[in-house]
C-alpha cells in the first residue's frame, strides 16, 4: 500500500520530474518541478484551488514516482521525452508531430549545389526553412531554377568540366552549364550568392544589382543578356507580391503562436516568419485539452514542439504569457546555442500579427468541428444501413465489385473501398480477368472475389512471419460487407464461392432499374426495400457509381491501348476491330492467330487478315 504522507515527506527539495500512476500502473500524468517537494505536495493539499481537470486526475492517483535532475532545464527536457513515451491521459498531447524540409545551399563547397533536405547539419552549408511541406520547397526550387539556372544533373565539378556533352537543359537555356567550361569558378559561385540573397529575402538589393547589370548590358548592346536580367527582375517581384511582409523594422527569424480550443480539442496555429517574410504557416491539433486554459495549452505546445524541432527561431511570439517562461527560455537557449526571445505582446504591430494567427487557429478548429459533424452524419448512415440489412456490426469497411467488357472482350474488374462512409480511393484495386473468356460476368466475378481473399490470406501469413507490415497490406483488413454490381445471379454465384471459402462476409447485389440507375439491394432473402430519399440509398448509389466508374476507366485505359494499336492497321475500322476482339478476347490472341483464322472472323476478308498478320509480325509494334 502506497503511503502518500510518508512519500510526500521524503520528497527532495531539488528539481526533477514526477510521474502519477493509477491503480493499474498506467502513467496518467507527467510534470516537472523546480522543487519537487513543493510542486507534488500542492496536488494533495486539502482545500487547494484546483481546476476540475486536476481534481479528476488526483482522484485516480494510486502512487507517484519521481526522477531528480541537475537543473530545471534538464527536468523540462526529460518531461517532454516521458510525455512522448507514455502519452499520459491528463497531459496535453501534441497530435501532429510534423517535421519540415529545408533548402540547402552548399556555399561551403568550391562549386555549390542547391537541393532539399530534411535535417539541418552543422557542416558549413546554408540552410533555409523550415518550409511547410515538400510542395512548398519544390515550388521554391522551381522558382530558383527559372531565375538562376543552377545545374540539376549529377555531375561533379570541377572534375566533370568539359567531359561529355552538355545535357538538354543547356540547349533550352535552363542551366548555366558549368560543364561546358564557359563559366569561371567565380562566375559560377556568384550564381549561388544570388540564390542565397534571394532565399534570405534580400529582394530589393538583388533587384538593384540586376537592374544595374541589365542597364550595363543594354548599353553594351548585349540585348539578350539584358532581357534575361529583365525577366529575372519581373519574376522576383512576382514572388515578393505573393509573400506577406511583416515585422519590417527587424528582419529576425520569428514564430508567432496562437490557439483556439473547445472541449477536448485545441488547435495551435504557427506562422513562420523568416527574414521579415511569412514563409509558411501550419496548424497543430492538441488532445486532452479539456479543463486547460489557453496559457497551459500554448506552454505545453511550445515545450513539445521545440523539443523535436531542427530549427529554433530567434524570437517566439505567443498569444498568452508562458508558464515557467524563464525555465523555457533557458532550455531553448541551450537547444539553440544562443538567446531566444519569448514575448507576449499587449500592444503594437505584434498584437496585430497575433490576432491574425489566432483567427487562423479558430478557422482550423471550426473546420475540425465541421469534419466531426460530417463523420457523425456518416456514422448515422452506417448504423442505419446495419439495421436495414440486419448486419452484426456497423459496416465501417464496404467493398464493391464490378465487371467491365465489350461483348466479352478484355474482361476487367474493379474493387472500390468505402471506409466510414467515404471512398478510400488509394485502396481501390483493379483486376485483369485471367481465367474467363467471353461474356461470363458470374465466372469473372468469382475469379475476382477468390483472388481478393487469396491475396488477403497470403498477406496474413506474411505479416505473421514478419515479412510485411499491416500498414503496407493491400488486401487487409477484410470487408464488413460486400456489394456486387448485379442482381440475384451474381449473388448466387458468389454465395457458392464464399461457402467454399468458409467465409461468412455478408453479400448483397446492387440492382438497377430499367433506366440503368440504382434501384436498391438484393440479399439472400430477396430485394431489400430502401426509400430513395434515405441517406442509405444515397450512399449505395454513390458506391455503385464509384465502382462502375472505376471498372469502366480501367477498361478504357487498357482498351484505348488496344484500339490505338489496331487502328494503325490499314483496313481495320471499328466494325472489324470489335469483331476481332469479340472472337479472340484480347490482343495477344489476335497476334498469335494465323491468316486463315483471321480471315474467318466476321467482317474480315483475306486482304484485311493479311494486313493484321503482317502488322503483328513486322517487329515494329507493341501493346
N, C-alpha and C positions, 0 to 999 in steps of 0.2 A: 504494500500500500504506500503510495507516494505521500510523504509528509510535507505539505505546502509550507507550513510555518517554519519548519526546520530548514527546508531548502532555501527559502527566502532569506533567512538569517545568514546563511552561508554564501549568499551571492557576493561576488567581489566588487570592489569599487574601481573597476577597470573597464575600458571599452571592450566591446565584443558583440556577438550575435546570439540571439536566443531563438529557440525553436519550440513552439507549442504543439503538443500531441493530443489526439483524442484517445478514447478508451481502446480503439483498435490499433493504436500505434501510428496512425497516419499523421504526418506533419500538416497542421491546418493553418499555421501562421509562422512566418519568419520575420524577425525585426532586428534592427541594430541599435546600439545604445552607446552613448559617450561614457555613461556609468551604468553598468549592468544592474547593480542593486537598486538604484533609484528608478530605472525605467520599468523593470519587471515588477517591482513592488506596486507600482501605480495600478497595474491591472487587477490586483487582488485586494485593494483597499475598499472598505465599505464606504458608501456614500460618495464615491468618486463620480464625477460628472462625465460618464462615458456615453458615447453615441450608441444607438441601438445595435449597430454592427459589432462594436467591441463587446457589448454585453452578451450578444448571441455567441460570439467566439469564446469568451471567458467561460460561459456556461458549459462548453463542450471540452474544455481543457482537462485532461486526466493527469498530465505531468508535463514538465518542461525540461529542456536541457540548454546548455549554453557553451559557447566557444569564446575564449578570451583572445583578443588581438592586441598588437602593439599600439595601434592608433585607431581613431575613429575612421580615418580614411581607409584603412585595411578592413575595418568592420563593414564599411559600406560596400566595398568590392566583394567581400565574402557573402554579404546579404544577397547581392544580385545573383551570384552563382548558385546559392541554395534555392532561391526562388525559382530559377530556371530549372533546377534539378527536380524539386518536389512539386512545383505548381500548386502551392497551398490554396485551400478553399477561400481563405479570408484575406489573401493578398490580392492587390490589384495586378492583373496579368496583362502584359502587352501581347496581344494575339498575333499581330503582323510583324514578325521579326525579319524585316527585309534588308537585303544587302544591295548596294547600288554600285554600278560600274563607274569607272573613271576614264578620262582620256590621258594617255601617257605620251609625252614628247621626250625622246631620249637625247636631250640637248647636251648631255654629258658625253656623248659619243662624237667622234670626228665627223661622221656622216649620220645625222639624226634620222629617226623614224617617228611616225605618229600612229597610234593604234589604241584600241580599247583594252582595259584590264579590269580585274575585279577587286584588286587589293593594292594599297599603297605600300611601297617598299623603300627603305632609305638607301637608294642606290645612286643618288645624284641626278636622276631624271626629274622632269617637271610633271606634276600630276594636276589634273583639273577635274573638279567634281565635288561631291558625288552627283551624278546625273540620275534623273528619275526614270530608270529603265533603259534597256538596250535600244529601244526605238529612238529615244532622245539622243543617245550617243551616236547611233548610226546616222541620224539626221544631221547632227553637228559635223560628223566626219565627211558626210556628203557635201556639206557647205564648204568645208576646208578643202576638199578635193577640187571643187569647182573654182574656188578662189585662188588657191595657191599651187595646185597641181603637184603634190608630193608623190613620189613613186609608191605604188602599191604592190609591186612584184616581190619575189623572194630573193632577188639578187642582193649581194652584199658588196658595199663599196668601202674602199677604192678597188678591191681585188677584181671586181667584175666590170670595171670600166673598159670599154672598147672590146669586150668579149661577147661575141654573138650579136645578132641583130636586135635593134630596139623593138619593143612589143607594139601592139596595136595602139595603146594609149598615146604613144609618141606621135604616131601618124595622124591621130584625130585630135591632137593638141590637148590631151588630158594629163600630160606628165611632163615635168621639166627635163626628164630623161638624162640623168647624170651618167647613164651607161654609154652615151654617145661621146662623152669626154668634152662636150661643148661648154660645160659649166665648170668654173673653178670651184675648189673646196669652199672658198669664202662666199661665192655667189650661192652655192647650194645651202650653206648654213644660214645665209640671210633669209632664205625662204622660210626656214623653221623659226627664226627670230620673229618674223612677221606672223607666223601661226601662233606663237606664244603671246604676242601682243594682242592678237585677235581674241584668243581664249581668256586673256587677262581682262578683257573688256575695255582695253585702251583703243577704242574705235576711232576717237577724234584724232589722236596722234597718228594712227595708221592711215586715216583718210588724208590728213595733211601731207604725209610723206608721199602717198600715192598720187595726190594732186600735183605735187612738185615734180614727181617723176613723169607724169602724163604731160605736163606743160613742157618739160625739157625734151621729151621725145617728139612732141609736136613741132617744137622749134627746130629740131634736127631733122624734120620731115620723116621721122620713123613712125608713120601713122598707124601701123599695125600694133606696135608696142603701146602707143598712146591709147588706142581703142581698148586694148586689154586692161590697161590701168583704169580706164573709164568704167568698164564693166565690173571690175572689182569694187570700185567705189560704190556703184549702184547696189551691188549685192550686199555689201556691208551695211549700207543704210537701210536696206530691207530687213536685215537681221535686227538692227537697232530698233526699228519701228515695231517689231514683233515682241521685243522684250520690254518689260515694265521696269523702269529705272526707279530705285528707291534709295533713301539714305545717301543722297548725292554729296553731302558735306564730308562724309567719311566713308571711303570705299573699303570697308572691312568685310571679312567673311562672317556672316551672321545667320543664325537660325532664329526664326520667330515662331513662337509656340502658343497655341490657344486650344481650348477644349469646349465640348458640349456633351452633356450627359443626361440620361433619363433611365431610372431603374438600374438594372444590372449592367447596362452597356454605356460606354462613353466612347467618343471619337476625339482624338487629338490630331490637330492639323499642324503641319510644319511647313513654313516657307523657307526655302534655302536661298539665301542672298549671298552671291559671290561677286566681289568687286563692285558692289553697288547695284547689281542686276539680279532680279529674281530668276535664278537658274532653273527652278522647278519647285513643285510642291507635292506633298503626299499626306494622306490621312492614315491613321492607325487606329485599329479597334482595341478597346480596353475592356476586359471582362472582370467580373466580381466587383463592379464599381458601386453596388448598392450600399447606401449608408456613408459613402465617402463624399467629401466636399471637393470643389474644384482644385484647391491648393494641394490636397493629398493626391489627387489624380495626376496633376501635372508634375508634382515632385517625383512620384513613383515612375512616371513615364521617363523623365529626364534620367533617372538612375538606371533604368533598364535599357533605354535606347542607346545611351552613350557608352554603356559598358561593353557593347559589341560593335561600336562604330569605328571604322578605319580613320575617319576624318572628324576632328572636333573643331568647330569654328572659334574665332577669336571672341565672339560675343553671342550670348544666348539671351534672347528677349522673351519673357514669359508673361502671360496674361495676369497671373497672380504671383505674389511672392512665394518663393520655395521654402518649404520646411527644411531645417538643417542647412541653410544656404551656405554657411561658412565651410562646413564639412564637405558639401558637394563641390564648392569652389576649389578646395584643396585637392580633392580627389581628381577633378577634371584637370587641374594644373599638373598633377602627377602623370595623367594619361597623355596630355598634350606636350608637356615639357616646358610650357610657359603659361602665364596667367590667362584665364578665361573669365571674361566679364559677364556676370549674371545680373540682369536688370529686369525690373517690373515697372514700366513707365506709368506715370499718372497724368502726364500732360505732354503736348507737343506732337511732332510728326510720328514718333514711335507709337503713340497711342492709336493713331490712325492706322498704322500698319497692323497692330494687334487686333483692332476692330475688324479689319479686312480678313485676317486669318481666322478669327472667331466665326465670322459669317460662313466661311467655307467649312468649318467644323460642324456648324449647325446644319448646313446643307448635307454633309456626309451622314449625320445622324438621321436626318429626315429621310434620306434615301434608304438607309438601313431599315427604318420603321416601315417604309412602303414595301420593301422587299419581304419583311416578315409577314405583313398583311397578305401579300400575294401568295406566300408559302402556305399560310393558314387556309387561304381560299382553295389552293390546290389540294391541301391535305383533306379538306372537307369533301372535295370531289372524289378523292380516292377512297375515303371512308364510305361515301355513298355508293361507289362502284363495288366495293367489297360486299356491302349489304345486298345490293341488287343482284349480284352474281353468286351470292352465298359462299364467298371465299372465306377460308380460315384465317387469313391475315390481310392487312392492307397491302395492295399491290404497288409497293414502292418501286419495283423494277418490272416494267412491262416490255416484252419483246414481241415485235410484229414481223411477219414474213410475207413476201410477195414474189411471184414468179413473173418474168417478162421474156417474151419471144415474139417473133413474127412467123406465123404459120409453122411453128415448131422448130424454127432455125435459131441456133445460138442461144439456147436457154441460159438464163442467168437468174439469180435471186438476190434479194436484199434483206437484211435484218436491221430493223430500226429499233432503237432502245429509248424508252422513256423512263427517266428516274424522277421520282417525286412529282410526277405530273408534267415534267418538261422534257423536251427532246435532248438526249445526250449524244450529240452528233459525232463526237470523237469515238463513240463506242459502236457506231453503225458498222456493219460488216457486209461484204459483198462476196458472192459465190459464182463461179462458173460451174454449171452443171456438167458432171463428168461421166455419169453412167446412163443417162437417158437420151434417147434420140427421138425426135419428133415431138408433137404437142401432147405431152402427157404431164399435165400440171401436178397430178397426185403423186406420181413417181418422183418428179423433180422436188416437190415439197418434202417427201420422205427422205430423199438424199440429203437435203439441206439441214433438216432437223437432226438427222442422225449425225452428220458431220459436226454440227454445232455442239452436241452433247459429248461426242467423242473428243473433240478439242478440249472441252471443259474437264473431262476426266484425265486427259493427258496432262493438263496444266496442274491439276490437283496433285498428281504424282510428282511432278517436277518441283512443286512447292514443298512437298514433304521431304524430298531428297535434298532440298536447298539449292536446286538449280535455278529457281525462279522466285521472284518476289511477287506477292499478291498484287501490288500496285501495277506490275508490268503484265499481268494476265489479260488476255484479250477476250476470253470467254467465261470469265468468272466476275462476279457471283452469278448463280443461276437465276432465271426469272421467277417472279412470283406468279405470273400468269403469261400465257402465250396467246396471241391473237393471229389468226391466219386470214389472209385476204382470200376469201372464198366461202362457200356455203357448207351444207351438210356433207357433201362428198369429200371435201378437203378435211373436214373434222373427223370423219370416219377413218380416212386413210392414216392420219397422224395419230389418232387414238390407238389404232392397232400397233403402230410403231412404238408408242410410249409404253404400252403394256409389255411389249417385248423387251424394252429397255428397263422395265420395272421402275418407271418414272411416273409420279402422280401429279406433275405440274398441271394446274387447271388449263384447259384448252377451250377456245371459242373461235368461231368463224365470224369474220366481218362481212356481212351480206350487203348487197347494193340493190337499189330499186331499178325500175325499167329505164330510168334516165342515168343510170350508172353513178348514182350518188348514194352515200351511206344510208342504209335503212336501219341497221342495228346489229345485234349479235345473235348467233345461234350456238346453243350448247347441246350437250347430250340429251337434255330434256326437251329440246325444241327451241324455237325462237324466243328470245327474251324481250319483253315489251319495255321499251325505253322512250320516254317522252322526247320528241325532237327539240323541245325548248329547254331540256335539262342540261346542266353542266356536264353530266356523264356522257350524254350523247355528243356534245361538242368536243369533248376530249377524244372519244372514239373516232369521230370524224377527222380530227387533227392527226391522230395516229395513222388512220387508213390513208390519208393524203400523203403523209410523210413517207411511209414505206413504199407506196406506189411510186412517188416521185423518185425515191432512191433507186428502185429497181429500174425504172424507165431511163433515168440518167445514166446508169451503169451500162444498160443495154445499148443506148445511143453512143456512148463513148466507144464501146467495142465495135458496134455495127458501123459507125462512121469510118473507122479504120478499114473495115472490110469493104464497105461501099466505095470508099475512095480508091481502093486497090482495083476492084472490079470495073470501076468507071474508067480506068486508064486503058482498058482493053477495047480496041476498035470493034464495033458491032454489038457491044453488050450494053443494053439500056436497062431501064428499071424493070421491065417485064421479064427479061431473061435473067437479070440479077436475082429477082425474087424466086424465079423457077429453080435456079441453081441452088440457092440457099435452102429452099424447101426440100429439094431432093437429097442434098448432101449434108445439110445441117450446119457445117462450118467450113471455113476457108481451107483448112488443112486437107479435108477430104476432097475438096474441089481440085487442089493442087495435085493430089495423088491419082485422080481419075484419068482413065485412058480416053482417047479421042472418040472412040465408038460409044462409050458410055456417056460422054458429054453430049454427043450429038443426039442420043436417045432421050435427052431431057426435053420436057415440054417447052415449046417456043424456040428451041435451039435447032440449028442445021449444021451440016458438016463444016461449012466455012467458019461459022462463029465458034464451033467446037475446036477447030484447029487453032483459032486465034487465042482461045483460053489456054489450050495445051501448050502452045509455043511460048506464050507470055510467062507462064509459071516455070518454064524450063530454060528461060533465057539467062537466068542468073542475075538479072538487073532489078529484081523486085523483092520485097519482103513485107510482111504484115506484123 
